[in-house]
Amino acid sequence: MEKDTIGVAGAEAMDAVLRARPATDVERPTFKPVSGKPVERRESSALMQALGHDVRTALKTPLEDHVDLSGEWPLVGHNYLRDLVFGPDPYRLKVLVDRSLELTPKLTWTVVATGAALPGRPQPDDPLSSVAGLTANATGYQQRRRALFLYRRVAGPICFTIAATVTAVLWLGSPFDDDVPNAHLIHEALRMLPPSWNILRRASPEFSEIDSRIGLDDDVLLLPLLSHRDPRLWEAPDEFRPQRWRDLDPETHPGYLPFGHSNERCWGRRMVMPLAERLLDLLRRDGYSVDPRQTQATVPLAGLMEPTGVRVGRHSR
């Protein structure tokens, strides 16, 4: 793909590469080093436990009787999830989940630095999400800045990923047939538009043993975007067919990697599915679908693979 990067899209080769060794710190997007300082496993575990608690708390709340989900997606879905999971948090924290911060890392660091410098930071006994509670224990500017950046690293992806996934479900599948389960819709949307459409592994001697075309200095870019549409693995791979998941196991189907490999699944997969299903419950209950007049949407490859600018409202079939 580039002078020092080999692309891999075959299911068996991808499986072999991902089994060859665990991901390193720099290959773990959420917990890669911050300003050159590693995120220790104890720290990442505490963050994930806190996030899991916040997600479980959110899922226990009854479905809202009235919630306006009309407008431009994935922004509407993102904001709903931010308020559902991190609603109690003060603005200086919730602003870190804002989608506009994706424009440039410098903007993210500017907002983080500003929040760390402001007086009157949250206290441990304030009404906060569990993730935000960890930031309240930080002392000194540098610790607060790191804590706020990790809040962004943890809180942002859960909203980004679910909003992207549900937007893909809306774009590809709405209006929905009543007999199709949410889980099948989600798995099929993740197949066609996987949020993480590539997985990078830095050069490692184990990879050359898998295939001689991989040099000792070659990075490897695994491409679920291609394996998810491989006609050797899928019937009618370019068609949105959620019913295919009645007979397929998303945990074991070859080449299906929306949450990474079976021996190292994405940290958020057990949170993504139930939150996405909750959001779909609301959309389906209240009859939301994509504006039938909209026939095109942009799917950028710069970050998450998601349809953008999707107009959603209540439309008759």
Order of alpha helices (4+ residues) and beta strands (2+ residues): beta-alpha-alpha-beta-alpha-alpha-alpha-alpha-alpha-alpha-beta-alpha-beta-alpha-alpha-beta-beta
